[in-house]
Amino acid sequence: MAEKEKKVKNSENAVQRYIRETSGELRKVNWPTWPEARHLTQLVLLVMVVVGIFLAGIDYLSGALINLVLGI
């Protein structure tokens, strides 16, 4: 068995080995179903909007505070 692995490793270059190992790992992945993917995408978009609104509020308040302190 070890001799076979050595022959495979010696006959392949790094790119071929990378492609072979990557495709093997991708077969092991537990891919989400379409409804799960859609739900998770909606969740990510919602979190992005909420965080964006929060950061915009912080930006506005900090700008107003700086203007108040500097008397602009």
N, C-alpha and C positions, 0 to 999 in steps of 0.2 A: 504494500500500500504506500509506503513512504517513497519507494522508487518511482511509482506512478506520479505522485505529487511533485517530486523533483523534476521529472521529465516535463510535466505541465508547466511548472514555474520556469524552467530553463528555456522552453520553447516559446513562451509568451513574452511579449514586451510589457512595459509598465501600463501602457494605455489599454491593451487587451485585458490585462488582469483587472484593472480598475473597472472597466465596463462589465466584465463577468461578475465581479464581486458586488458591484452596485445593483445590477439586475437581480442578483440573488437576494440582496437585502430588500429590494423593493417588493419582491414576492412575499416577504414576511410581513409587510405592513398591513395593518387592519384599516382599510380605507372606509371613510364614513359613507353612509347612504346619501342619496340626493336630498331627502328631507332633513337629515341631520346637517348636511353641509349648508343648506339654505338657512336653517335655524341659526347655526353658528355664525354665518355671514351677517345675518340681521342683528345678532347680538353684538358683534364687533362694530358694525356701523352705529348702533345705538350708543355704545360706550364711547366711540370717537366723537359723536355729536355732544354728548354730556360733558366729556373732558374739554372739548373745544369751547363750549359755553362757559364752563368754569374758568378756564384760562383767560378767555376774553374778559370776564368779569374782574379777575385779579389784575389784568393789565389795565383796565379802565380805572379801577380804584387806586392802583399804585400811581398811575399818571395823574389822577386828580389830587392825590395826596402830595405828590412832588410839586405840582403847580400851586397848591395851597401853601406849602412850606416856603417855596421860592417867591411867592407873591406875584405870580404871572397871571 
